[in-house]
């Protein structure tokens, strides 16, 4: 009988403890009706017992401000410069509102028993996601590419009284922007709060023309000149000298076709060309770059004397006074060109000079 009373006492005690626990849990769930449940985190930050606003402020202070205050330093061993990408320039947008709604709602719409479990035993962590301006990252990489690229320098020749000396080529380099972008995006996407340092990896830029290529050039194969000073205005002289300078030092490889327009480029005021007389549709008018046809004519005659294959050549619509009839070569960017092909076994080096009022083109190669 006594044993039975003891068992009954234990049962009543258990019922009392259970009821008390349930009652306390009920009160606890009521306390958290407007607060975030215990064990709920965003990005590992504990938000237990926080209001939405408190959680919002805490996440901004403890995480978002740290992320947007970050920077990536990109270092160049070549120039010893550091380029900095500040995260506050990337227009970050976080899904914080959505994340907070999930954290605040966690467990609140479950059954009574489930809510008791959530309040006492459960936990969860929500990950923040963000978007940012990827173009700003690409622009940052492009700026580094422009600043840190060193173009290769082709081997060239120095001519002194027909004595030829070869100047050795210089290798260039450029940043591996594909790798740089990959590292930049990896760091931004990993949500690290630590500043990153990236060392630029460079790829070599190999010169097209090497000193070995030019070693076979040993002799002048033709020369031609025309006088321009006495028949030219200062503007026309300027244009002639600019065009000759663009051609001087040009190397034409065996089988390669030389294009006057490609070599000299478009004649623009930005490049320094001025208005001077030009022949257009059978009339003498003023045009930008007037006078450069005397340059193309002089070069054409040097190419003829060297026995090169003429691919394209056009006459003026009126006679010109600096060359005998039928020996001129007019050019018009985007329309008329002077082209000739190197039919030799060796490269051809073009020396262009303006001296004593004359345009002189000397062509060097190898006669063997």
Order of alpha helices (4+ residues) and beta strands (2+ residues): alpha-beta-beta-alpha-alpha-beta-beta-beta-alpha-alpha-beta-beta-alpha-beta-beta-beta-alpha-beta-beta-alpha-beta-alpha-beta-beta-alpha-beta-beta-alpha-beta-beta-beta-beta
